[in-house]
Amino acid sequence: MKPRHALPMFLVAALGAQLACSSKAVGPVDALDQDATEPLPLTFLVRWPIFRERLPALEVSGLAGSIRVEVARPAIGCTVGRAFVGRQPGVLTFVARVGANPAAVCLEGQVVEYAGVIEGIAAGRYTVHVYEAVASGSPVRLGTRTVAVLPAPT
């Protein structure tokens, strides 16, 4: 005869394993994560690579009252992610955290483009530092660009 508490003990063990994995998935708190705390919505597009395309590719554009940051990289499954921005006078820090969507079915060899628009930027020149972290890894610098922002229309 089995003990009556076998199922609850199994559930407690499974919950403990889940908590242990979850705490590792958060990863270390990075200095960049402390600076870039403003959430920024991202859009994602999955496509096939362009002939002789070099990845990762980075484009930063100054617009009227905003800055658009776009990154193209090899897709990690069907890539999902989130981004955060840090603002200092004349300097913006863009930190994206990307990873695979385990619920999606994607093909090998695809490219993902993700982009975010940083709103509420005063006219002037800005240095934009762009970082990317895959899953719970530490952010890696993708590049730094200097852009000019035009006055927002009134």
Secondary structure by P-SEA (a helix, b strand, c coil): ccccaaaaaaaaaaaaaaaaaaaaaaccccaaaaaccbbbbbbbbbbcccccccccbbbbbbcccbbbbbbbccccccccccbbbbbcccbbbbbbbbbbccccccccbbbbbbbbbbccccbbbbbbbbbbbcccccccccbbbbbbbccccc
